[in-house]
Amino acid sequence: MVMVIGYVVAFLSALVALELGKGKAIEGKLKVWGIAIMLPISPALSIAIGLTYAVIVQDPWTGLIFWFILPFIFMTGLILLLIGNYL
């Protein structure tokens, strides 16, 4: 159930970011998407992916893979935010 909640939160956050970015310049869109990816999307998506993988391989310790996934998704959002600030 937590996996589904994580995917739903990530999807709804992406929809909100899409709506907030409409009608803005590319710099504004990059800032909105950067913040959206860093704050609500990266934790929810990394936990959902980690738990999905743990269910697939049937080992609860592999759910900790989200600690490795989270920084990569977070850094993607940070890079988008920085590009939006300095573009």
Secondary structure, 3 states (H helix, E strand, C coil): CHHHHHHHHHHHHHHHHHHHHCCCCHHHHHHHHHHHHHHHHHHHHHHHHHHHHHHHHCCHHHHHHHHHHHHHHHHHHHHHHHHHHHC
